[in-house]
Amino acid sequence: MSRYCLITGASSGLGRELAIQYADEGWQVIAVARSVNALNELHNQHNRIHAFPLDLTNTELFSAAVEQLAQQIPALDLAILNAGSCDYVDATNLPLDTFDRTMALNFQAQVAAVKLLLPLLQKSELGTLAVVSSLAHLFPFTKAQAYGASKAALSYFADSLRVDLTDSGVRVCLIEPGFVDTPLTQKNDFKMPFLLQVEDAAARIRKGVESQQQRIRFPKRLVWSLHLLNLLPYSLRCKVAAGMRQP
Ligand SMILES: NC(=O)c1ccc[n+]([C@@H]2O[C@H](COP(=O)([O-])OP(=O)(O)OC[C@H]3O[C@@H](n4cnc5c(N)ncnc54)[C@H](OP(=O)(O)O)[C@@H]3O)[C@@H](O)[C@H]2O)c1
């Protein structure tokens, strides 16, 4: 019997690699993103990947698309809410539109996705909702006020969601990666410690989801470094964070 997986942000980076790996494993993959061409290209390479072009921040269209999807598949076994964006900001002149955009995609669209996809996940014997956040929210990184805040909100949302979905038949998996080499990070002009290749990162996510981990954080070297920084006295932690600023 086919297993169905929906992956958002599947046109590039982590989502694209996850789509390929799940399709290679025999899953039917519903690949969501805005770039129709990139999704069609994926479908041409892997006939188990199905293009599902959609702007996730348009809740009306998203809702209609899920209704359509519900006519086509019996159940959703796995939903990986991976789409996200990262823009750095100038704290002396906060770009409000960047905050609006970032929260709309990284947080609001994820909430909408949970609401809309939950009934389909509940039709599966054990549906899994995997939410891709980030380790970024564990430390106050320079220029990351919009991105870090959106991921902090998302991680909290997923954690508390798990509490109330305990008896729903859907389990929640929170994914918090460190730096991964994707188009999102390729524009960074600073040194990214313990940068992982996208194939490696996607494989770690698949392994964690498969073994029903509640939270997948990697790489461990970065996780422990951030934990250690957070053990510092608060004023010293602030100094270390300020020391990471670029001129
Ligand atoms: N790379 C890292 O180091 C890293 C670390 C921690 C966490 N993460 C998280 O991992 C996730 C994937 O990141 P990535 O590095 O793979 O980034 P990426 O290569 O830039 O991919 C982002 C994906 O999101 C999709 N997307 C953006 N806006 C969308 C919208 N309005 N509607 C639908 N899809 C949309 C993009 O497709 P379209 O443009 O075609 O819509 C693209 O497929 C993000 O949530 C990111 O925060 C990444």
The ligand as an SDF file (V2000), in Angstrom:
LIG
                    3D

 48 52  0  0  0  0  0  0  0  0999 V2000
   19.4820   25.8530    5.5770 N   0  0  0  0  0  0  0  0  0  0  0  0
   19.6670   25.9360    6.8950 C   0  0  0  0  0  0  0  0  0  0  0  0
   20.8080   26.0990    7.3710 O   0  0  0  0  0  0  0  0  0  0  0  0
   18.5090   25.7980    7.8350 C   0  0  0  0  0  0  0  0  0  0  0  0
   18.7940   25.6910    9.1920 C   0  0  0  0  0  0  0  0  0  0  0  0
   17.7390   25.5740   10.0910 C   0  0  0  0  0  0  0  0  0  0  0  0
   16.4480   25.5370    9.6400 C   0  0  0  0  0  0  0  0  0  0  0  0
   16.1990   25.6490    8.3130 N   0  0  0  0  0  0  0  0  0  0  0  0
   14.8070   25.6340    7.8770 C   0  0  0  0  0  0  0  0  0  0  0  0
   14.6310   24.6440    6.9140 O   0  0  0  0  0  0  0  0  0  0  0  0
   13.5680   25.0070    6.0360 C   0  0  0  0  0  0  0  0  0  0  0  0
   14.0270   24.8590    4.5890 C   0  0  0  0  0  0  0  0  0  0  0  0
   15.0790   25.7680    4.3770 O   0  0  0  0  0  0  0  0  0  0  0  0
   16.1080   25.6490    3.1760 P   0  0  0  0  0  0  0  0  0  0  0  0
   17.4270   25.9700    3.7500 O   0  0  0  0  0  0  0  0  0  0  0  0
   15.9140   24.4010    2.4360 O   0  0  0  0  0  0  0  0  0  0  0  0
   15.6550   26.9310    2.3270 O   0  0  0  0  0  0  0  0  0  0  0  0
   15.3810   27.1590    0.7810 P   0  0  0  0  0  0  0  0  0  0  0  0
   16.2860   26.3430   -0.0630 O   0  0  0  0  0  0  0  0  0  0  0  0
   15.3690   28.6340    0.5980 O   0  0  0  0  0  0  0  0  0  0  0  0
   13.9030   26.5820    0.5900 O   0  0  0  0  0  0  0  0  0  0  0  0
   12.7660   27.2580    1.0510 C   0  0  0  0  0  0  0  0  0  0  0  0
   11.5580   26.6250    0.4190 C   0  0  0  0  0  0  0  0  0  0  0  0
   10.3860   27.2790    0.9010 O   0  0  0  0  0  0  0  0  0  0  0  0
    9.5440   27.5380   -0.2310 C   0  0  0  0  0  0  0  0  0  0  0  0
    8.7090   28.7100    0.0060 N   0  0  0  0  0  0  0  0  0  0  0  0
    9.0920   29.9670    0.2950 C   0  0  0  0  0  0  0  0  0  0  0  0
    8.0320   30.7680    0.3870 N   0  0  0  0  0  0  0  0  0  0  0  0
    6.9410   30.0020    0.1530 C   0  0  0  0  0  0  0  0  0  0  0  0
    5.5420   30.2630    0.0750 C   0  0  0  0  0  0  0  0  0  0  0  0
    5.0390   31.4900    0.3130 N   0  0  0  0  0  0  0  0  0  0  0  0
    4.7050   29.2390   -0.2060 N   0  0  0  0  0  0  0  0  0  0  0  0
    5.1900   28.0050   -0.4540 C   0  0  0  0  0  0  0  0  0  0  0  0
    6.5040   27.6890   -0.3800 N   0  0  0  0  0  0  0  0  0  0  0  0
    7.3600   28.6800   -0.1070 C   0  0  0  0  0  0  0  0  0  0  0  0
   10.5330   27.7950   -1.3800 C   0  0  0  0  0  0  0  0  0  0  0  0
    9.9120   27.5380   -2.6180 O   0  0  0  0  0  0  0  0  0  0  0  0
    9.3200   28.6210   -3.6020 P   0  0  0  0  0  0  0  0  0  0  0  0
   10.2230   29.8100   -3.5710 O   0  0  0  0  0  0  0  0  0  0  0  0
    9.2980   27.8780   -4.8890 O   0  0  0  0  0  0  0  0  0  0  0  0
    7.9530   28.9080   -3.0910 O   0  0  0  0  0  0  0  0  0  0  0  0
   11.5510   26.7040   -1.0970 C   0  0  0  0  0  0  0  0  0  0  0  0
   11.1430   25.4900   -1.6420 O   0  0  0  0  0  0  0  0  0  0  0  0
   13.1820   26.4470    6.4270 C   0  0  0  0  0  0  0  0  0  0  0  0
   12.0500   26.4140    7.2740 O   0  0  0  0  0  0  0  0  0  0  0  0
   14.3830   26.9300    7.1950 C   0  0  0  0  0  0  0  0  0  0  0  0
   14.0760   27.9450    8.1280 O   0  0  0  0  0  0  0  0  0  0  0  0
   17.1940   25.7750    7.3910 C   0  0  0  0  0  0  0  0  0  0  0  0
  1  2  1  0
  2  3  2  0
  2  4  1  0
  4  5  1  0
  4 48  2  0
  5  6  2  0
  6  7  1  0
  7  8  2  0
  8  9  1  0
  8 48  1  0
  9 10  1  0
  9 46  1  0
 10 11  1  0
 11 12  1  0
 11 44  1  0
 12 13  1  0
 13 14  1  0
 14 15  2  0
 14 16  1  0
 14 17  1  0
 17 18  1  0
 18 19  2  0
 18 20  1  0
 18 21  1  0
 21 22  1  0
 22 23  1  0
 23 24  1  0
 23 42  1  0
 24 25  1  0
 25 26  1  0
 25 36  1  0
 26 27  1  0
 26 35  1  0
 27 28  2  0
 28 29  1  0
 29 30  1  0
 29 35  2  0
 30 31  1  0
 30 32  2  0
 32 33  1  0
 33 34  2  0
 34 35  1  0
 36 37  1  0
 36 42  1  0
 37 38  1  0
 38 39  2  0
 38 40  1  0
 38 41  1  0
 42 43  1  0
 44 45  1  0
 44 46  1  0
 46 47  1  0
M  CHG  2   8   1  16  -1
M  END
$$$$
